[in-house]
Amino acid sequence: MMSELFFANSWMFWVLAPLFACWVLALILVPWLAHKRRKAAALRFSNIRSLQRLRPSKTLILRRLFQGLRLATVALLMLAMARPQTGRTQTQVRTEGIDIVLAIDTSGSMQALDLDASRKISDRRNRLEVVKTVVDEFVEKRDNDQIGLVVFGAEAFTQCPLTLDHGIVATFMERLEIGMAGDATAIGSALGTAVKRLKDSEAKSKVVILLTDGRSNAGSLSPAKAAEVAATFGIKIYTIGAGTRGEAPFIVDSLFGKQVIYQNVEIDEDTLQGIALETGGKYFRAEDEKALAAIYEEIDQLEKTEITMSSYMEYNEQFRWFVIPALALLLLEVVLLGTRFRKLP
């Protein structure tokens, strides 16, 4: 809520200000031009010392102040005609937040160096490091949403519960490590854990964004069953397959130090597409960091938080604070010119 002074008829300044400026200019130029055109006196004095000792009458000096009073009076009336107002603007904001659970694969295959292919092999980041960078940027944009984090490998667990404190989410994201949940891939368990976090949510929209680079080979809950359960709770699932097609480079330790080897890592795209289709979501494939960033950007656009804003204006007319002083100055001028400063014929 804020209070401010504004002019309802501010366009009046464009009309009256030039006229006022011309009037002020005339008051200055007319006496000056009259003085320039004044003719030489017909009567000459041999000595004007006596005349030089004469001082102007105080009454004549004070009479010149009336021009200033008239200028101030007109200026105040101009401001009054522009309708000065003070008002308070009250804005009410209502948000319909979205609850989002980020399910991220930390299995051993996330060590692959294919999402960072623009760099030379020795400088590349693994898949998990690239994912952490992109997801951090996504989280920063979701100011009004609760966000949680589920980590999965051979097992699945909640790394961070739903929260509006995105700084906490970023902290837990930074702590993600490859193999922290095992080296296998339990997609069904990951979805089941995410559904538990969202099923009792009162948010208008509930979303899971699952990222994996393999196929489900662990856990007691199948991905299809987990998707069916999610659909019954109105939870939408976006699935992302991260990794190049074919072989991907890995750095491994050997007797001769670190070496680069290439392994074929397959993504079960059919399962991921089925999960998205069952819940009304969408499947994406990311083969590099740029594509991954574009995917999260698209999801950000698809899942917009609804914000409703209502503005109210309450205002009071303030022209009297300009009219009253103007009338007072005008009355003062009339009284003084009719009494003490009256000009005789």
Residue frames relative to the residue before (quaternion, step in Angstrom):
aa qw qx qy qz dx dy dz
M 1.0000 0.0000 0.0000 0.0000 0.00 0.00 0.00
M 0.0545 0.8088 -0.5827 0.0569 3.59 -0.88 0.89
S 0.2863 -0.7361 0.5919 0.1608 3.55 -1.24 0.63
E 0.0677 0.8101 -0.5759 0.0866 3.57 -0.90 0.90
L 0.3843 -0.6862 0.5695 0.2391 3.54 -1.32 0.47
F 0.1187 0.7800 -0.6075 0.0921 3.56 -0.90 0.94
F 0.4016 -0.7051 0.5400 0.2234 3.55 -1.30 0.37
A 0.3885 -0.7516 0.4886 0.2133 3.56 -0.59 1.19
N 0.7666 0.2522 -0.1437 0.5728 3.60 1.09 -0.74
S 0.0408 0.8493 -0.5246 0.0421 3.57 0.80 0.99
W 0.5427 0.6274 -0.3977 0.3920 3.60 1.20 -0.40
M 0.5394 0.6344 -0.3995 0.3833 3.60 1.21 -0.44
F 0.5901 0.5848 -0.3734 0.4128 3.58 1.10 -0.62
W 0.6420 0.5311 -0.3294 0.4441 3.59 1.04 -0.74
V 0.6834 0.4617 -0.2819 0.4903 3.60 1.17 -0.54
L 0.7754 0.3988 -0.1944 0.4494 3.56 0.75 -1.08
A 0.6042 0.5956 -0.3690 0.3796 3.60 1.01 -0.74
P 0.6615 0.4824 -0.3399 0.4628 3.69 0.85 -0.75
L 0.6407 0.5175 -0.3294 0.4618 3.61 1.01 -0.79
F 0.6443 0.5162 -0.3179 0.4662 3.56 0.99 -0.83
A 0.6529 0.5153 -0.3119 0.4593 3.57 0.96 -0.85
C 0.6391 0.5171 -0.3254 0.4672 3.63 1.02 -0.77
W 0.6390 0.5299 -0.3249 0.4531 3.56 1.02 -0.81
V 0.6555 0.5020 -0.3105 0.4711 3.59 0.91 -0.92
L 0.6503 0.5182 -0.3170 0.4562 3.57 0.96 -0.84
A 0.6426 0.5227 -0.3205 0.4596 3.58 1.03 -0.79
L 0.6400 0.5312 -0.3262 0.4493 3.59 1.00 -0.81
I 0.6802 0.4716 -0.2856 0.4830 3.57 1.11 -0.60
L 0.7435 0.4560 -0.2358 0.4286 3.57 0.83 -1.01
V 0.6228 0.5757 -0.3607 0.3881 3.60 0.94 -0.81
P 0.6860 0.4505 -0.3157 0.4762 3.69 0.73 -0.85
W 0.6433 0.5344 -0.3295 0.4382 3.58 1.02 -0.78
L 0.6682 0.4870 -0.2958 0.4784 3.59 0.96 -0.84
A 0.6246 0.5371 -0.3374 0.4555 3.57 1.05 -0.76
H 0.6482 0.5105 -0.3181 0.4669 3.54 1.03 -0.81
K 0.6446 0.5304 -0.3226 0.4462 3.60 0.98 -0.76
R 0.7276 0.4360 -0.2364 0.4739 3.58 1.01 -0.80
R 0.4420 0.7088 -0.4607 0.3000 3.58 1.23 -0.14
K 0.3824 -0.7407 0.5124 0.2064 3.59 -0.86 1.04
A 0.6124 -0.5493 0.4236 0.3793 3.55 -1.25 0.42
A 0.5628 -0.6234 0.4296 0.3317 3.57 -1.07 0.74
A 0.4692 -0.6856 0.4845 0.2739 3.57 -1.05 0.81
L 0.7351 0.3614 -0.2024 0.5368 3.57 1.18 -0.64
R 0.1799 -0.8013 0.5660 0.0720 3.56 -0.70 1.07
F 0.2606 -0.7520 0.5890 0.1404 3.56 -1.08 0.77
S 0.4580 -0.6773 0.5020 0.2822 3.55 -1.09 0.76
N 0.7954 0.0649 -0.0151 0.6024 3.60 1.18 -0.56
I 0.1222 -0.8235 0.5524 0.0429 3.62 -0.66 1.12
R 0.3042 0.7770 -0.5096 0.2101 3.58 1.16 0.35
S 0.6383 0.5293 -0.3338 0.4484 3.58 0.95 -0.75
L 0.6662 0.4977 -0.3041 0.4647 3.56 1.00 -0.79
Q 0.6401 0.5424 -0.3280 0.4342 3.58 1.05 -0.73
R 0.6396 0.5331 -0.3303 0.4446 3.57 1.15 -0.56
L 0.5493 0.6119 -0.4000 0.4048 3.56 1.21 -0.25
R 0.2183 -0.7694 0.5894 0.1137 3.60 -0.99 0.84
P 0.5655 -0.5969 0.4321 0.3704 3.62 -1.06 0.69
S 0.5502 -0.6149 0.4570 0.3323 3.54 -1.11 0.68
K 0.5407 -0.6180 0.4612 0.3362 3.60 -1.05 0.78
T 0.6083 0.5637 -0.3506 0.4352 3.54 1.10 -0.66
L 0.6558 0.5053 -0.3145 0.4643 3.57 0.98 -0.82
I 0.6387 0.5228 -0.3262 0.4608 3.58 1.05 -0.80
L 0.6848 0.4896 -0.2910 0.4546 3.56 0.91 -0.94
R 0.5862 0.5835 -0.3762 0.4176 3.58 1.10 -0.60
R 0.6231 0.5526 -0.3441 0.4335 3.57 1.12 -0.66
L 0.5945 0.5820 -0.3689 0.4144 3.58 1.18 -0.45
F 0.5472 0.6298 -0.4047 0.3743 3.57 1.19 -0.39
Q 0.5787 0.5671 -0.3839 0.4429 3.58 1.14 -0.53
G 0.6381 0.5177 -0.3194 0.4721 3.56 1.06 -0.76
L 0.6290 0.5292 -0.3332 0.4619 3.59 1.04 -0.77
R 0.6594 0.5044 -0.3170 0.4586 3.57 0.98 -0.84
L 0.6321 0.5282 -0.3315 0.4600 3.58 1.01 -0.81
A 0.6675 0.4977 -0.3003 0.4653 3.59 0.91 -0.92
T 0.6347 0.5379 -0.3290 0.4468 3.59 1.03 -0.81
V 0.6833 0.4780 -0.2872 0.4713 3.58 0.87 -0.97
A 0.6364 0.5329 -0.3330 0.4474 3.59 0.99 -0.82
L 0.6598 0.4974 -0.3079 0.4717 3.60 0.95 -0.84
L 0.6528 0.5018 -0.3200 0.4687 3.60 1.00 -0.76
M 0.6039 0.5452 -0.3551 0.4604 3.59 1.09 -0.65
L 0.6603 0.4973 -0.3071 0.4715 3.58 0.94 -0.89
A 0.6429 0.5205 -0.3263 0.4575 3.59 1.01 -0.76
M 0.6520 0.5212 -0.3137 0.4526 3.60 1.00 -0.82
A 0.6445 0.5148 -0.3220 0.4647 3.61 1.17 -0.48
R 0.3867 -0.7707 0.4307 0.2666 3.60 1.34 0.11
P 0.0375 -0.8062 0.5903 -0.0108 3.59 0.26 1.22
Q 0.0191 -0.7966 0.6033 -0.0340 3.55 -0.97 0.90
T 0.1782 -0.7260 0.6451 0.1580 3.52 -1.23 0.50
G 0.0416 0.8187 -0.5687 0.0680 3.53 -0.93 0.86
R 0.3021 -0.7144 0.6006 0.1939 3.48 -1.34 0.27
T 0.2015 -0.7704 0.5970 0.0974 3.52 -0.85 1.04
Q 0.0875 -0.7945 0.6007 0.0154 3.55 -0.69 1.09
T 0.0837 -0.8068 0.5848 0.0024 3.56 -0.70 1.12
Q 0.1413 -0.7752 0.6125 0.0618 3.54 -0.83 1.01
V 0.1204 -0.7970 0.5910 0.0307 3.56 -0.81 1.04
R 0.0363 -0.7850 0.6184 -0.0035 3.55 -0.81 1.02
T 0.1198 -0.8142 0.5667 0.0395 3.57 -0.71 1.04
E 0.2160 -0.7214 0.6433 0.1380 3.51 -1.19 0.70
G 0.1698 -0.8453 0.5015 0.0718 3.57 0.14 1.30
I 0.3245 -0.7091 0.5943 0.1969 3.52 -1.32 0.42
D 0.2749 -0.7362 0.5932 0.1745 3.57 -0.99 0.84
I 0.0437 -0.8193 0.5699 -0.0462 3.54 -0.65 1.17
V 0.1065 -0.7588 0.6390 0.0673 3.56 -0.97 0.91
L 0.2295 -0.7621 0.5958 0.1074 3.52 -0.83 1.08
A 0.0936 -0.7930 0.6014 0.0247 3.60 -0.57 1.15
I 0.0237 -0.8410 0.5371 -0.0606 3.57 -0.40 1.25
D 0.4088 -0.7130 0.5329 0.2015 3.51 -0.91 1.05
T 0.0418 -0.7972 0.6022 0.0117 3.59 -0.84 1.00
S 0.2888 0.7817 -0.5054 0.2237 3.58 1.18 0.51
G 0.7344 -0.4653 0.2830 0.4050 3.57 -1.30 0.31
S 0.6288 0.5640 -0.3439 0.4102 3.59 1.05 -0.65
M 0.5514 0.6131 -0.3954 0.4047 3.60 1.24 -0.25
Q 0.5080 0.6351 -0.4231 0.3995 3.61 1.27 0.10
A 0.4554 0.7037 -0.4464 0.3135 3.60 1.23 -0.25
L 0.3346 -0.7741 0.5164 0.1488 3.58 -1.09 0.77
D 0.4052 0.7711 -0.4248 0.2466 3.58 1.17 0.46
L 0.6248 0.5546 -0.3620 0.4136 3.65 1.10 -0.41
D 0.7108 0.4082 -0.2277 0.5256 3.56 1.29 -0.31
A 0.1826 0.8657 -0.4539 0.1056 3.56 1.17 0.66
S 0.5558 0.6201 -0.4044 0.3781 3.62 1.16 -0.27
R 0.6842 0.4452 -0.2807 0.5048 3.61 1.23 -0.36
K 0.5808 -0.5453 0.4443 0.4097 3.54 -1.24 0.27
I 0.6972 -0.5445 0.2751 0.3765 3.55 -1.09 0.75
S 0.6753 0.5113 -0.3090 0.4324 3.61 0.98 -0.76
D 0.7216 0.4245 -0.2375 0.4926 3.59 1.21 -0.45
R 0.4915 0.6968 -0.4220 0.3079 3.57 1.22 -0.07
R 0.3531 -0.6864 0.5909 0.2344 3.51 -1.29 0.57
N 0.5070 -0.6367 0.4695 0.3422 3.57 -1.13 0.53
R 0.7398 -0.4289 0.2806 0.4358 3.54 -1.29 0.23
L 0.6671 0.5156 -0.3175 0.4339 3.60 0.87 -0.88
E 0.6481 0.5142 -0.3260 0.4574 3.61 0.95 -0.80
V 0.6408 0.5084 -0.3195 0.4783 3.59 1.00 -0.78
V 0.6495 0.5188 -0.3135 0.4591 3.58 0.94 -0.90
K 0.6430 0.5334 -0.3258 0.4426 3.60 0.92 -0.86
T 0.6474 0.5219 -0.3156 0.4570 3.60 0.98 -0.82
V 0.6955 0.4735 -0.2742 0.4658 3.57 0.86 -0.98
V 0.6721 0.5013 -0.3040 0.4523 3.59 0.90 -0.90
D 0.5936 0.5650 -0.3618 0.4444 3.60 1.06 -0.68
E 0.6625 0.4952 -0.3000 0.4752 3.58 0.97 -0.85
F 0.6270 0.5337 -0.3304 0.4614 3.58 1.06 -0.72
V 0.6648 0.5157 -0.3033 0.4473 3.58 0.90 -0.95
E 0.6287 0.5665 -0.3347 0.4144 3.59 0.99 -0.82
K 0.6808 0.5049 -0.2864 0.4467 3.60 1.11 -0.65
R 0.6861 0.5036 -0.2825 0.4425 3.60 1.18 -0.47
D 0.0763 -0.8721 0.4822 0.0332 3.56 0.72 1.13
N 0.7872 0.3684 -0.1680 0.4651 3.59 0.90 -0.92
D 0.6243 0.5692 -0.3254 0.4248 3.59 1.26 0.07
Q 0.4041 -0.6482 0.5802 0.2828 3.51 -1.23 0.56
I 0.0661 -0.8055 0.5889 -0.0037 3.55 -0.87 0.97
G 0.0825 -0.7814 0.6180 0.0270 3.55 -1.03 0.90
L 0.2821 -0.7664 0.5609 0.1357 3.56 -1.27 0.36
V 0.0667 -0.7705 0.6339 0.0032 3.55 -0.86 1.08
V 0.1743 -0.7778 0.5999 0.0693 3.55 -0.92 0.99
F 0.0384 0.8195 -0.5711 0.0272 3.57 -0.92 0.81
G 0.0092 0.7185 -0.6952 0.0213 3.44 -1.39 0.62
A 0.7839 -0.0418 0.0860 0.6135 3.57 -0.37 -1.23
E 0.7491 0.2095 -0.1249 0.6159 3.58 1.25 -0.54
A 0.2455 -0.7433 0.5958 0.1797 3.55 -1.31 0.08
F 0.0993 0.7859 -0.6060 0.0729 3.57 -0.99 0.80
T 0.5386 -0.6138 0.4752 0.3275 3.53 -1.31 0.43
Q 0.2547 -0.7738 0.5662 0.1253 3.55 -0.61 1.14
C 0.7842 -0.0150 0.0310 0.6195 3.58 1.10 -0.74
P 0.3708 -0.7272 0.5239 0.2431 3.65 -0.73 0.97
L 0.6922 -0.4533 0.3435 0.4443 3.58 -1.27 0.21
T 0.1496 0.7881 -0.5787 0.1472 3.55 -0.82 1.01
L 0.4285 -0.6709 0.5415 0.2705 3.54 -1.28 0.49
D 0.5706 0.5751 -0.3775 0.4486 3.56 1.32 -0.19
H 0.1606 -0.8396 0.5137 0.0731 3.54 0.08 1.30
G 0.5199 0.6094 -0.4216 0.4250 3.57 1.24 -0.19
I 0.6342 0.5142 -0.3216 0.4796 3.57 1.08 -0.75
V 0.6246 0.5348 -0.3352 0.4599 3.57 1.01 -0.82
A 0.6610 0.5068 -0.3066 0.4607 3.59 0.93 -0.90
T 0.6307 0.5356 -0.3318 0.4530 3.59 1.04 -0.76
F 0.6844 0.4628 -0.2846 0.4862 3.59 0.90 -0.90
M 0.6018 0.5559 -0.3562 0.4493 3.57 1.10 -0.66
E 0.6508 0.5276 -0.3116 0.4482 3.57 0.97 -0.85
R 0.6847 0.5074 -0.2797 0.4421 3.59 1.11 -0.66
L 0.4562 0.6887 -0.4607 0.3244 3.60 1.22 -0.10
E 0.0202 -0.7889 0.6138 -0.0224 3.55 -1.00 0.91
I 0.5519 -0.6023 0.4618 0.3456 3.54 -1.13 0.64
G 0.8125 0.2500 -0.2118 0.4821 3.55 -0.93 0.99
M 0.4529 0.7111 -0.4527 0.2904 3.62 1.21 -0.06
A 0.7491 0.2937 -0.2012 0.5586 3.61 1.22 -0.36
G 0.6922 -0.4261 0.2723 0.5149 3.59 1.26 0.28
D 0.5472 -0.6666 0.4215 0.2801 3.53 -1.24 0.43
A 0.5982 0.5519 -0.3751 0.4437 3.62 1.20 -0.25
T 0.4038 -0.7023 0.5338 0.2422 3.60 -1.32 -0.15
A 0.0231 -0.8079 0.5875 -0.0407 3.57 -0.40 1.27
I 0.1332 -0.8334 0.5333 0.0571 3.58 0.26 1.26
G 0.6415 0.5311 -0.3297 0.4446 3.61 0.95 -0.83
S 0.6603 0.5011 -0.3100 0.4655 3.60 0.94 -0.86
A 0.6267 0.5400 -0.3325 0.4528 3.56 1.03 -0.79
L 0.6766 0.4774 -0.2948 0.4768 3.58 0.93 -0.89
G 0.6273 0.5404 -0.3350 0.4497 3.58 1.03 -0.78
T 0.6566 0.5008 -0.3077 0.4727 3.60 0.98 -0.83
A 0.6523 0.5117 -0.3104 0.4650 3.58 0.99 -0.83
V 0.6395 0.5273 -0.3219 0.4575 3.59 1.03 -0.82
K 0.6188 0.5442 -0.3437 0.4504 3.59 1.02 -0.74
R 0.6693 0.5018 -0.2929 0.4631 3.56 1.04 -0.75
L 0.7692 0.3977 -0.1859 0.4644 3.57 1.06 -0.71
K 0.5510 0.6794 -0.3949 0.2807 3.59 1.08 -0.60
D 0.7407 0.3746 -0.2238 0.5108 3.62 1.07 -0.64
S 0.4117 0.7249 -0.4616 0.3033 3.57 1.26 0.15
E 0.3198 -0.7462 0.5552 0.1807 3.57 -1.09 0.76
A 0.3783 0.7366 -0.4805 0.2888 3.58 1.25 0.20
K 0.5833 -0.5962 0.4231 0.3539 3.56 -1.13 0.65
S 0.7909 0.1187 -0.0463 0.5985 3.56 1.08 -0.75
K 0.1048 -0.7845 0.6108 0.0244 3.57 -0.99 0.94
V 0.0287 -0.8349 0.5432 -0.0845 3.53 -0.62 1.21
V 0.1189 -0.7343 0.6615 0.0951 3.53 -1.21 0.70
I 0.1070 -0.7561 0.6420 0.0685 3.57 -0.98 0.89
L 0.0671 -0.8276 0.5570 -0.0188 3.56 -0.28 1.30
L 0.0663 -0.7921 0.6068 0.0057 3.55 -0.83 1.04
T 0.1190 0.7818 -0.6019 0.1113 3.54 -0.87 1.01
D 0.2704 -0.7678 0.5562 0.1677 3.56 -1.23 0.40
G 0.7299 0.3878 -0.2357 0.5112 3.59 1.20 0.35
R 0.5177 -0.5877 0.4876 0.3858 3.53 -1.15 -0.69
S 0.5947 -0.6038 0.3998 0.3491 3.54 -1.11 0.72
N 0.1096 0.8047 -0.5733 0.1085 3.58 -0.70 1.11
A 0.7265 0.3206 -0.2303 0.5625 3.58 1.22 0.45
G 0.6626 0.5130 -0.3746 0.3968 3.55 -1.30 0.24
S 0.4670 -0.6995 0.4788 0.2516 3.54 -1.18 0.65
L 0.6860 0.4398 -0.2756 0.5099 3.60 1.22 -0.34
S 0.3706 -0.7418 0.5144 0.2188 3.55 -0.73 1.07
P 0.6032 -0.5733 0.4067 0.3770 3.61 -1.09 0.58
A 0.6408 0.5362 -0.3310 0.4385 3.60 0.97 -0.80
K 0.6682 0.4892 -0.2996 0.4737 3.58 0.95 -0.89
A 0.6360 0.5281 -0.3269 0.4580 3.57 1.00 -0.81
A 0.6485 0.5097 -0.3161 0.4688 3.60 1.01 -0.78
E 0.6254 0.5400 -0.3301 0.4565 3.58 1.05 -0.76
V 0.6542 0.5001 -0.3057 0.4779 3.57 0.98 -0.86
A 0.6399 0.5324 -0.3241 0.4494 3.57 0.97 -0.86
A 0.6484 0.5289 -0.3181 0.4457 3.56 0.98 -0.82
T 0.6373 0.5335 -0.3366 0.4428 3.61 1.01 -0.72
F 0.7126 0.4083 -0.2492 0.5131 3.61 1.16 -0.54
G 0.5210 -0.6687 0.4011 0.3472 3.59 1.24 0.22
I 0.4326 0.6939 -0.4586 0.3481 3.56 1.15 0.64
K 0.2507 -0.7717 0.5714 0.1228 3.56 -0.77 1.07
I 0.1494 -0.8019 0.5758 0.0562 3.57 -0.92 0.92
Y 0.1427 -0.7369 0.6566 0.0742 3.53 -0.94 1.03
T 0.1296 -0.8035 0.5784 0.0560 3.58 -0.82 0.97
I 0.1173 -0.7895 0.6017 0.0300 3.55 -1.05 0.86
G 0.1836 -0.7529 0.6241 0.1000 3.54 -0.89 1.01
A 0.1112 -0.8306 0.5452 0.0207 3.60 -0.46 1.19
G 0.6185 0.5362 -0.4076 0.4048 3.58 -0.71 1.08
T 0.5412 -0.6131 0.4666 0.3368 3.53 -1.21 0.55
R 0.5013 -0.6150 0.5038 0.3414 3.52 -1.29 0.23
G 0.7449 0.3377 -0.2722 0.5070 3.54 -0.88 0.91
E 0.7818 -0.3163 0.2384 0.4816 3.57 -1.05 -0.74
A 0.1724 -0.7709 0.6085 0.0752 3.53 -1.17 0.78
P 0.4725 -0.6881 0.4692 0.2883 3.61 -1.03 0.72
F 0.0658 -0.7572 0.6492 0.0287 3.56 -1.16 0.79
I 0.2790 -0.7105 0.6102 0.2121 3.58 -1.19 0.51
V 0.0125 -0.8036 0.5937 -0.0399 3.57 -0.72 1.08
D 0.4610 -0.6487 0.5290 0.2946 3.54 -1.28 0.48
S 0.0052 0.7876 -0.6152 0.0331 3.56 -0.98 0.89
L 0.7197 -0.4137 0.3164 0.4590 3.55 -1.29 -0.05
F 0.7214 0.4122 -0.2284 0.5075 3.57 1.18 -0.53
G 0.6744 -0.4627 0.2871 0.4986 3.58 1.27 0.39
K 0.7429 -0.3689 0.2875 0.4788 3.57 -1.21 -0.42
Q 0.0243 -0.7957 0.6046 -0.0262 3.51 -0.93 0.98
V 0.3957 -0.6948 0.5511 0.2388 3.54 -1.24 0.56
I 0.0016 0.7799 -0.6256 0.0183 3.54 -0.84 1.02
Y 0.3167 -0.7421 0.5601 0.1879 3.56 -1.20 0.45
Q 0.0220 -0.7952 0.6052 -0.0286 3.55 -0.87 1.02
N 0.4365 -0.6774 0.5308 0.2622 3.52 -1.18 0.62
V 0.0430 -0.7915 0.6094 -0.0175 3.58 -0.66 1.17
E 0.1728 -0.8174 0.5458 0.0645 3.57 -0.50 1.18
I 0.2333 -0.7452 0.6113 0.1285 3.54 -1.08 0.81
D 0.3709 -0.7317 0.5303 0.2143 3.56 -0.84 1.00
E 0.1233 -0.8483 0.5125 0.0490 3.56 0.35 1.28
D 0.6015 0.5688 -0.3701 0.4216 3.59 1.04 -0.67
T 0.6642 0.4937 -0.3018 0.4733 3.59 0.94 -0.89
L 0.6723 0.4989 -0.3018 0.4561 3.58 0.89 -0.90
Q 0.6399 0.5072 -0.3242 0.4777 3.59 1.04 -0.71
G 0.6442 0.5286 -0.3175 0.4526 3.57 1.02 -0.81
I 0.6269 0.5340 -0.3320 0.4600 3.60 1.01 -0.79
A 0.6793 0.4867 -0.2889 0.4671 3.56 0.89 -0.97
L 0.6595 0.5151 -0.3093 0.4516 3.58 0.93 -0.87
E 0.6473 0.5404 -0.3157 0.4350 3.60 0.95 -0.86
T 0.7909 0.3415 -0.1566 0.4831 3.59 0.97 -0.82
G 0.5596 -0.6234 0.3893 0.3830 3.60 1.23 0.05
G 0.5028 0.6483 -0.4238 0.3838 3.56 1.24 0.39
K 0.4208 -0.6807 0.5350 0.2709 3.55 -1.14 -0.64
Y 0.3139 -0.7401 0.5639 0.1892 3.57 -1.12 0.70
F 0.0873 -0.7878 0.6092 0.0254 3.56 -1.08 0.84
R 0.1908 -0.7482 0.6188 0.1443 3.54 -1.24 0.49
A 0.0939 -0.7966 0.5970 0.0130 3.58 -0.80 1.08
E 0.1239 -0.8214 0.5554 0.0398 3.58 -0.58 1.16
D 0.7856 0.0824 -0.1024 0.6046 3.58 1.29 0.00
E 0.7256 -0.4491 0.2920 0.4319 3.57 -1.28 0.17
K 0.6370 0.5400 -0.3344 0.4369 3.58 0.95 -0.81
A 0.6677 0.4886 -0.2960 0.4773 3.57 0.95 -0.89
L 0.6353 0.5273 -0.3321 0.4562 3.59 1.01 -0.77
A 0.6478 0.5083 -0.3176 0.4702 3.60 0.95 -0.85
A 0.6464 0.5214 -0.3163 0.4585 3.59 1.00 -0.81
I 0.6222 0.5439 -0.3356 0.4521 3.59 1.07 -0.72
Y 0.6903 0.4580 -0.2877 0.4806 3.58 0.83 -0.94
E 0.6035 0.5407 -0.3520 0.4685 3.59 1.13 -0.59
E 0.6536 0.5016 -0.3144 0.4715 3.58 0.99 -0.81
I 0.6393 0.5065 -0.3269 0.4773 3.59 0.97 -0.79
D 0.6138 0.5498 -0.3409 0.4526 3.56 1.04 -0.77
Q 0.6822 0.4710 -0.2826 0.4827 3.59 1.01 -0.81
L 0.6524 0.5229 -0.3164 0.4482 3.59 1.03 -0.76
E 0.7745 0.2863 -0.1420 0.5460 3.58 1.02 -0.81
K 0.0598 0.8264 -0.5521 0.0931 3.53 0.40 1.26
T 0.4207 -0.6769 0.5465 0.2571 3.54 -1.06 0.84
E 0.3686 -0.7288 0.5352 0.2155 3.57 -0.90 0.95
I 0.0287 -0.7860 0.6172 -0.0184 3.55 -0.84 1.06
T 0.1052 -0.7903 0.6030 0.0277 3.57 -0.73 1.11
M 0.0594 -0.8048 0.5905 -0.0012 3.57 -0.76 1.07
S 0.0616 -0.7784 0.6245 0.0170 3.57 -0.96 0.91
S 0.1109 -0.8067 0.5795 0.0333 3.58 -0.77 1.03
Y 0.0952 -0.7827 0.6147 0.0211 3.54 -1.01 0.89
M 0.1463 -0.7876 0.5942 0.0725 3.57 -1.03 0.82
E 0.0405 -0.7549 0.6546 0.0021 3.55 -0.89 1.03
Y 0.0574 0.8286 -0.5522 0.0718 3.60 -0.62 1.08
N 0.2338 -0.7441 0.6130 0.1262 3.54 -1.32 0.49
E 0.4596 -0.6697 0.5119 0.2796 3.55 -1.03 0.87
Q 0.1310 -0.8163 0.5616 0.0325 3.57 -0.87 1.00
F 0.3345 0.7809 -0.4833 0.2116 3.62 1.23 0.28
R 0.5787 0.6154 -0.3817 0.3750 3.60 1.12 -0.61
W 0.6318 0.5424 -0.3349 0.4409 3.59 1.14 -0.63
F 0.6771 0.4187 -0.2899 0.5312 3.59 1.31 -0.10
V 0.6538 0.5190 -0.3189 0.4489 3.59 1.04 -0.76
I 0.6572 0.5318 -0.3225 0.4258 3.60 0.88 -0.94
P 0.6786 0.4544 -0.3210 0.4796 3.68 0.80 -0.80
A 0.6264 0.5394 -0.3461 0.4438 3.60 1.05 -0.74
L 0.6643 0.4884 -0.2997 0.4799 3.60 0.95 -0.86
A 0.6281 0.5350 -0.3339 0.4558 3.58 1.05 -0.75
L 0.6586 0.4939 -0.3064 0.4779 3.59 0.96 -0.83
L 0.6443 0.5211 -0.3165 0.4618 3.57 1.01 -0.83
L 0.6582 0.5032 -0.3004 0.4727 3.58 0.96 -0.88
L 0.6300 0.5347 -0.3295 0.4567 3.57 1.02 -0.81
E 0.6571 0.5085 -0.3095 0.4623 3.58 0.95 -0.85
V 0.6545 0.5163 -0.3136 0.4548 3.61 0.93 -0.88
V 0.6693 0.5022 -0.3008 0.4575 3.58 0.92 -0.92
L 0.6933 0.4801 -0.2868 0.4545 3.58 0.83 -0.96
L 0.6793 0.4774 -0.2970 0.4717 3.59 0.95 -0.82
G 0.6838 0.4708 -0.2839 0.4798 3.58 1.17 -0.44
T 0.7447 0.3490 -0.2022 0.5317 3.57 1.25 -0.24
R 0.8479 0.1955 -0.0958 0.4835 3.55 -0.30 -1.30
F 0.7913 0.2874 -0.1434 0.5203 3.59 0.94 -0.80
R 0.2508 0.7903 -0.5200 0.2052 3.53 1.14 0.60
K 0.3099 -0.7479 0.5615 0.1710 3.56 -0.93 0.95
L 0.2984 -0.7658 0.5469 0.1593 3.52 -0.71 1.12
P 0.5528 -0.6178 0.4328 0.3541 3.61 -1.09 0.66
